[in-house]
Amino acid sequence: EGEGEGATQAFAPPAFRRDCVDVALLNFRAGSRAMSSSAYTSASSYFRAGIDALGHIVSGGGDATMAGTASRPAAWEFEYDLSLRLHNMYAEAAYCNGNFSQMEDTLDEVFRRGRALHDKMNGYKTLIKSFMARDRLHEAIDTGFDILSDLGERFPRTVSKSVLLRDMLKTKMALRGVSDERILGLPPMTHRNKLDAMEILSILLYNVYIARKEFVPLVAFRMVRLTVRYGLCDYSSTAFALNGMILCGTGSDYDRGYRYGRLALALVDRFQHRDCAVRVPVVFYVNINHWARPMRDGVDPLLAAHTRGVLTGDMESAMGALGGYCASCFSCGSVPLNTLEERLRASTAAMLQKGQEAWCTTVILPLWQLVLNLLGRADDPVVLTGEAMNHEEILSSASDKVNLMQRGTIQYYRLFLATIFGRHDLAVDIAEANENIDVNLFATMVVTRHYFHQGISAVAMATRSRPNQSKKFKKLARFNIKKIQKLDGASSGNRSHIVVLLKATYSSLTGKADKAAKRFDEAILLARHGGFKQDEALANETAGEFYLGRQSKDDDGRASEYI
């Protein structure tokens, strides 16, 4: 007889116990193969069968499910390692299936039976990922920081300028004189707590990026310093991708930011880690590449990253890649709107099926509704409300401190629609309300386009306003031109056409017709060369309106060349 949590239980004979372990191990291997093939439902069944098989260690037979439930303490006692692996994988499969109640019940068992912090680490990682999928971002962040503290990596609860500056200087000192070759030649990281900390920090990336942007630099800097001090690991690639994003997004060093991004991709190729193989390309092609290379170069890699994320079970990165892919397709005009609408519709169904509500409402639904509006499938073309979403409901329910990325995305698409459909008064108001765009959508191409559409609407409002109001809008237009010029410092070819187009409209406003005419033609050619079909069309339309407004027969003829 053996003892198990308040009840005396009879153990099965040794030979039968060995058979139970063999069956459990076979199911673990089958489940692991199913997970690698994205067959999450089958994987869950295998892991459940393995857990039930270990339950027979006490009962010696009988109903598998009941036995597995009644005798788990004994199974954990006699087959701790296998029980731990089965429960962790069962919880992960439940998460991938969107079965969060099953996941939580299983993780409760892991946290209760786990003997050491490291043994519970996989469970904590799954829990953090599930919080994000359910749009419980602050719970994910708080849980992650609590675990990091237990691992010896403490973070402040608030981020001040002094804290940020001090952390940045510490990281700069750690990297002083360190070449890419030296980084690639670092020894492997072997410190267990630091390895766990690196993985938790990598998982927290999306959560802090969406909900607490001020922590992104602290996460990036800490990962870089851990790598330099303790050596390379699977997640070192994420560290340098984040560092590159910060350097580009702040405009402090585009060349070095792009260099760190390429270094991150090299580390991905070396380690071939499941999560980083998706996460790092997403950061690179959404937040780094467009500062130095044509935006269209990221379309195919983002789609490939999405496919790989789905196949490997990295659902957060897969959804981030999908959002980046669809947004890039829209900006570049690389697929027809009808085709993009179909993909967004299918993507929404796939995301919700996998329980990825946060990414769906943050990235996919706003873009889907934008496309529906442009296709004429909304009651009001400038209101981001219809089949996909209701922007008023989302904005009223989303606290400024909950999902800043979602708020910034929705407000930008509203600004886009108001500008395109000539509601420039509304556009100026929306842009003013979205004043934290630099932070909320940090290092993305959307920041540039926000200032472009705000500038276009400011020029339009200056044209139609009284002199005292016109002066205010002219000042706003000049501010937007300077802002985009600063963002175009890397000369990637993704911003030059909109800088020139905005200057053309301002030249037209200030009576410099010859300069405006030349700039309109230049903007059209630059947009065409960069592959920005929508911007090329907008430049042609704006040039046509410019010539029509000059009220001469020759100019009417010129207008027909553009419209």
Salt bridges, closest charged atoms under 4 A:
GLU5 OE2 - ARG113 NH1 2.36
ASP52 OD1 - ARG48 NH2 2.56
GLU92 OE2 - ARG274 NH2 3.20
GLU104 OE2 - ARG134 NH1 2.86
GLU109 OE1 - ARG72 NH1 3.85
GLU109 OE1 - ARG112 NH2 2.49
GLU109 OE2 - ARG113 NE 3.49
GLU139 OE2 - ARG136 NE 2.75
ASP142 OD1 - ARG212 NH2 2.98
ASP146 OD1 - ARG157 NH2 2.80
GLU153 OE2 - LYS194 NZ 2.56
GLU153 OE1 - ARG222 NH1 2.92
ASP167 OD1 - ARG225 NH2 3.23
ASP180 OD1 - ARG259 NE 2.69
ASP196 OD2 - HIS118 ND1 2.74
GLU199 OE1 - LYS125 NZ 2.37
ASP234 OD2 - HIS273 NE2 3.66
ASP253 OD2 - ARG256 NE 3.18
ASP275 OD2 - LYS129 NZ 3.85
ASP275 OD1 - ARG274 NE 3.27
GLU341 OE2 - ARG345 NH2 2.81
GLU341 OE2 - ARG377 NH2 3.69
GLU387 OE2 - ARG345 NH1 2.56
ASP400 OD1 - ARG407 NE 2.78
ASP425 OD1 - ARG423 NE 3.52
ASP438 OD2 - LYS483 NZ 3.54
ASP535 OD1 - ARG449 NH2 2.52
ASP535 OD2 - HIS497 NE2 2.82
GLU536 OE2 - ARG528 NE 2.80
ASP555 OD2 - ARG550 NE 3.39
GLU561 OE1 - ARG558 NE 3.41
